[in-house]
Amino acid sequence: MATYTCASCGMSVNATCGACDAPLVNATLTKDDGSTVQVSKCPNDHGKIKSPLCCGADMACAL
């Protein structure tokens, strides 16, 4: 399961899919300009979300 952690305060978050309750897994999405965005996705292809926010910044997940 992907665990996102805030670099500022240490808060951490785990997430599961609302459709199937499977733990979300860490993934990378490549945008049209070649840059990448860290996301969490359902292993059963129900979708993906961008990393959560905390203290005004994206939370990070170790790859």
Secondary structure, 3 states (H helix, E strand, C coil): CCEEECCCCCCEEECECCCCCCECEEEEEECCCCCEEEEEECCCCCCEEECCEECCEECECCC
